[in-house]
Amino acid sequence: MSPRSRSPATTHYEFIAHTGIEDASAKQNLKTVRSHVMRNYLHQQQRQSGQSSKSAVSERRQSKQRARSSRSASKDTDAWTTPGTASDPQNQFALGCIGSFDVSLGVAPHRAESNPFLGYVPQQDVVSCLAQSYVTCVMRDKKDGFLQPSLDTLNAKGETMRVVQETLEMCGSDVPDTILFAIHSLAYGCSTNHEWVEAVGHIEALQRLVETRGGMHHMEFDLQRILTYSSLFIAAELLLPPQFPLPLYPNSIPFNLAFQDDAQIRAWRTVKRFPKNNSFVFDVVVRMHQLGLAATPDWTDKIDKRALSNLYFEAMHSAMLVQLEEPWHGQLQSGAQGREVSIMFKVWAAGLPIFVSAALRHLKLPQGSNTMRYYHGPIFGRIKAILDDNGGHHAWPRGKNLEPILATLFYALEALTWDDPWRTYCLHAMRKVSNILKLKNTEDFKKVLDFFPTTATYQDLIYDVWAQITSSSVPSTLSCVLQDSS
């Protein structure tokens, strides 16, 4: 047997036993060396054995200490966890309502099966539990039809803000992810409750804290997605520039050719309803058509969810930039015709975020997940101001230039709840547009809307909306069912 195949100790001591001169003095010296070596070896073994026993005892003590700490931490967390937070399986709808968390929008694949509603699972500490409790209370208020925040919502909001402020004072520039998640939850809750000034303040605070940490790329990818989602939603409502870079999956599977061809064909049909020499329209509407197709049963299960997530962020980003940059100004003619085209473009651009949010919501409906309509009050206000200024409907465009306005009003009407005051104005404006376009029946109404991005849910509502436009009857059963499901 070669020395390499033996254990180090055996090889070492056999080498000593078989080395040296074969005489009496040499043998005696060899015995002395062997005895010293063996004594040293046994002493080392005893020391190692003693250390291992001590380490075992120490390990047992540490494990007991960790268990006691874990039980203590769980008690503290439970004290802050209220029914309806993510730890309550019966009320997981709250965070699921924050659109980017849904599995249909590309939750990280390794988390999709175990947690179908949440893309980012925050650490369950005090501030995270408070933030989730606040969002849950906000969602419950909306489902219960409260016009103002409930006492539970106000308490949860106040406690969340208090803990966030105290934590920021202690941590300095080393801001933990849970604080960013809590501020995001505050921004989302405030926007849902129409507290837009506070929502903007939270988003600005998020931006400063992210810059303090060195940028978005230093945090978990799913956290990047939810922070960007909330900031995009609020910025689109209030006509603000984007705050964060888009969190796009680098390894998404591209849409197949059939899907892309279908979207491009539909986009070219849409472009023909706009004035010529406005190439930016195609770049925008092709993404909208892709979102609409993704929400149809034919494509929902055939496209990569990570690619769909990227598409959502790109579509919302392009919808925001069109409103901010107004790229149609360079192509406008002078005089009344130019003003009419400007009105059409402004209304159409204002309604793009409504369609993006609705497409996401329609994408969830077939899966039975809990969704809710987003409140687009600031956008509705801008649309009304554009249509009512400069002489009202007398200054509106004529012919096919009025069709994008009809499509936008259709998107807006679908996004409104039945008790929303904007609903009356929206129906009134749609009646005027339909009269100017001389639409006689449902087929004419559907023919116009089919030129623009749509979803299966929009298609189901066309006949019902036309019935509401042409009469003052109560909403039909179909609309009530769709309203309740959202």
N, C-alpha and C positions, 0 to 999 in steps of 0.2 A: 504494500500500500504506500503510495507516495505521501510525502509530508503535507501536500496541499489538501489531501482528502481527509486529514485528521483534524481534530479540534485544536485550537491554538495552545491550550494548556498541556495536552498530552504530547504534542510535538515538541514543545519547549522543554519539558522535563525529560523526555527520552533523549533529546539531544545532549543534555547534561549527563545522563547515565552512560552513554556510549562514547564519550569523548575523554581523551586523556591517555597518559602512559600507563601501561599495565605493570606497576610495581606497588609495593606495600605502602610507601609514603603517598604515592599518588592516589591509591585507593582510599587512604585515610582522609586526605584532603578532599577527595571527591565526596566522601560521606558527610564531611563537615559542610561543604557547599550545599549538598542536597538537603541537609537538615535545616540550614538557614533559609534556603529557598522555600522549603515546604512550610516552615514556621511562618515565614512572611506571607506565603500564599493563604494559609489557614487564617492568619490574622486579618488579611484583606477580606476574605469571605465572611468572617464574623462581622466585620464593620459594615459590609454591604447588606448583610442580613438584618443587622440592627437598624440601618437606615431605611430599608424597605419596610420593616415592621412599623417604624416611626411614621414613614410616609403613608402607610396604609391607615394608621390611626388618624393621622392628620387629614387624609382624604375623607375618612368617615365623618370626622368632625366638620369638615367643610361642606360635605353633602348635606348633613343635618342643618347646618347654618343656611345653606341655599334653600332648603325646603321650607325652613321657617320664614325666610325672607320672601319666598314665592307666595306662601300662604298669606303673609301680611300684605304684599302688594296686591294680591287678588282681592282681598277684602277692601283695600282702598279703592281699587278700580270699580268693584261692584257698588261701592257707595256712590260713585259718580255715574254709573250706568243706569239709565232709566229705560223702561219698556219702550221699544221702538227704535233703539239703536241697532248697530250692525250685529251686536251680540244677541239680539232678540230675533230668532228665526221667523217669527210671525209678522214682523214689521220691517223687513229688509227693503221695503219699497223706497225708503227715503233717499238713500244714496243712489239707488238705481235710477231715480228720476233725473239725476245729473247726467245728462246724455252720454258723455264719453265713457261712462262706466259700463254701459250695456255690452253684453257679449256680441251683439250684432254689429257693434262699431269697432270690433277688433281688440277685445281684451287679450292680454298676453296669452298665447296658446296654452302655456303650462298652467294657467289659472282658470281657464274657461270652464272646465268640467267641475272643479271643486268649488268655485265661487262664480256662478254665472252672472251676477249682477255687479260685482265690483272689480275694477281693473287695478285699483290701488288699495291695499289693505293697510291702514295706518297702525302704528304701534298703539296698543290699547292702554295708554296712560291717561292721566286725568284730563289733559287738554283735548285729546282726541275724542274721548268719550263725551265730553261736554259739547264739542263741535258737532258730533254726530247726533247728539240729543237735540241740539238746536235745529239742525236741518230736518230731523224727524218731526219736531213740533211744527215747523213751517209747513211741511207737506201735509200734516194732519189738519192744520187750520184750513188749508186750501180744499182738501177733500170734504171737510165738514161745512164748507161754504162761509167761513168767517170773513167778514170784510176788514177786520182789524186783527193784528196779532193777539193771540190769547195771552193770559198771564203766564202760562208755562213757557210760551215762546219768549216772552220778554225776560223771564228769569234765566232761561238757558242762554240767551244772548248776552245778558249782563255778566253772568258767571264766566262765559267763554272769553269775553273781552277782558275781564279782570285777570284771569289766569294767564292769558296771552301777554298782557302788559307786565305782570310780575315776572314771567319767565324771560321776557326780553330784557328786563332790567338786570337779571342775574346772569344771563348767558352771554351778553355782549355781542360780539360779531360772530360767535359760534352758534348760529341759529339752527335748531334741530328741524328735521322734516315735519314733525308733528305740529310745530308752530305754523309753518307754511300751509299745511293742510287745514288748520283751524282758521287761519285768515281767509283762505279760499272759501271755506264753508260760510264764514260771515259774509263775504262778498256775494256768494250765491243766494243766501237767505235774504239779504237786503234787497237784491234785485228782484227776487220773487215777491217780496212784500212792497215793491215799488218805491223803495227807499234808495233812490238812485245816487244821491249825493254821498251817502254813506258807502254805497257799493263802490263808487269810484275811489273814495278814500282808501278802502281796503285793497283795491287793485294797485293803487299807487304805492301803498305800503309793501305789498308783495314784490313789486318791481324793485324797490330799494333794497329789500332784504335779499332778493335773488342776486342783485349786483354785489352786495356785501359778501355773499358766499362765492363769488367768482363766476356767476352765470348759471344758466339752466343745465348745462352739460355735467355739472357736478352733483346732480341729484338723480334719484331713481327715475327711470323712464316713464313709468306709469304716473308718477307724481307730476312730471313735466306735462303730461297730457291733460290731467284734470286742471292744473293751473292755467294752461293755455286755453282750455275750453271755456272756463269761466270768464277769462279776460276777453276772449273773442266775442262771447255773447254780449257782455256789457258794452264793449266798444262798438259793436254793430248797432246796438240800440241807441247809443248816445252820440254816434257819429264821431268816434275817437279813433286815433291811429292804433294799429296793433302794438301790443306791449312786449310780447315774447316771440322768439323764433318758433316756427312750426315743428312740433315733435313728430317726425315722420319715421316709420319703420324702414330701415335700410334694406331688409331682406324680404320685402313683400313680393308676392307673385303677381305679375302684371295681369290686367284684364285680358281675356282672350279676344281674338280678332272679331268674332261675331258680336260680342258685347260692344266693342269699340265702334264697329261699323254701324250698328243700330243707333248708338248715341250720336254719331256724326251725321247720319242721315237725318235724324230728327233735328239736330242743331242747324243744319242747312235750311230746313223748312222754317225754323224759327227766325233765322237771319233774314229771310225774305220778307218778313213782316215789319222789318225796320228799314229806315232810310239807307241808301247805298253808301259805300265808302266808310263803313264803321266796322272795321275788322275785329275790334276788341269784343264785339258782341258774340262772335263765334267762340272765342276763347272762354267766355264766361258761361254761355248757355250749354256748351258741350259738357261741362262739369255738372251743371244742373240736371241735364238729361241722364247722365250716368248715375247720379244719386236717385233720380226717379226710377230708372230701370232697376237699380239695386233693391228698391222697395217693392218690386213686383214678384209674384210667386215664381215666375219663370227663371229668375236670376238670383234670388235671395240665397239659395244654398249652393250656388255654383261659383261664387266669387270669393277670393281670398279676403278674410276679415281684416287683415292688416292693411291690404291695399284699400279696402273700404274706409278704414280709419284715416289713412292718408288723404283719400279723396274728400272726406268730410272737412278736414282742416283746410285743404287747398280751396275747396268751394267757398267756405265761409270767409277765408282770407281774401279771395278775389271779389266776393260780394262787398266786403268792406272797402277795398281799394277803389272799386267803381264809384261808390258814393263819394269818397273823399277826393278823388282826382278828377271826376267828371270828364272823361276823355272825349266826349262828344262835342265839346265846345269848339274845337277847331274845325268842325265840319258843318256848323250851323249857318244857315242863310240869314240874312238880315230881314227885319220886318216881322210881320205877324206869323209867317210860316216858321221862321226860326224860333219864335217864342213857343209856338205849339209843339214843335219837336222837342224843345228843351223841357217842357212840362212832361211830355211822354217819357223821356229818358229819366228824369228825376223820380217820377213815380215808380217806374219799372225798377230802377236801381234800389230805391228804398224798400221795395218788396222782396228783394232777393234773399236777405237773411230770414224772412218769414218762411220762404220755401225751403231753405236749407234745414231750418229747425223742424218744419213739418215733415220733411222727407225722413229725417232721423226718427221722429215719433211714429210715422207710418211703418217704418222698418221694424219697429218693436211690436206693433199691434198683433201680427200673426203669431208671435211667440208667446203671447199672453202675459208679457211682463207689464209691470205697473208703470204707466207713463202719465204725464199731465201736459196740458197745453201751456206753452210759454207765453208770458204776458209781454206783448209788444207795444205797450202804450206809447212810448216815445216815437216809435216808427209810425204808428197810426196818426199821431199828432202831426208828424212831418208830411204824411200823405195828404191829410186834410188841408194843411196850410198851402201845399202846392196846388191842390185842386181849387181851393176857394179864392186864392189870390188872383189879381189881374182880371177881375170880371167874372169869376166863377166859371160855370160850364160854357158860357159864351166864348171863352178864350181857349177851350179845350181843342185838341187836334181833331181832325176829321178823317174819315176813311180808315184804312188799316193802321194808321198811326195811333188810333184809339184802342186797338186791340190789346197791346201790352198793358194798358191801364185796366182794362176789364179783367185780364188774367191776374194782375196784382190785387185787385179788389176781391177776386174770388179766393186767392190765397189768404187774404186778410179775414174774410168772412169765416172761412173754415177754422181759423186760429182763434176765433172769439168764442167765449162762453155765451150761453143763452141770456144771461143777466147782465152782460157787458153793455154799457151805454154806447160804445162804438158800433155795436151791431146795427142799430137803427140808421146811423149815418151811412154805414157801408152798404146796406140794402138800398137806401135812397140813391146813392151815387151809382150803384150798379143798374138801377132802373133807368137813370138818365143816359148812361152809356149804352145800354141795350136799345133805347129808343133812338139815339143818334145813329147807331149802327143798323137800325131797322131789323133787328132780330125778331122773327115771327114765332118761332117755336123752339122746342128743346134741341132739335137737330141743328138749327142755326147756331144756337148757343154752344153746343158741344163742338161744332166744327171750328169755331173760333178758338176755343180753349185747347183743342187738340194740336194747335200749332205751337204750343208752349210746353215747357217741362211739366210733367204730371206724374202721379203715382196711381196705383190701383185704388187707394182710398179716395183720392180726388175724383177718379172716374165714377166711383159709386155715388158720389154726392152731387154730380152734375144735375141730374133730373130733379132732385130734391131742392137744390138751390134755385133752379129755374122756377119751380113752383112757388117759392118764397118771393122771388122777384116779381112775378106776374100776379100775385095775390097777397092779401094780408092775413092769410090763414096761419094757424098755429103750426109749429114745426112738425114734420112727419115723424113716423116711428123710426125710420132708418137713421135720421140725424140724431134723435135722442139716444138710440143704441150706441152710435159711434161716440157721442159725447160722454155717455156713461163709461164706455170702455177706456176712455182716456183719463 
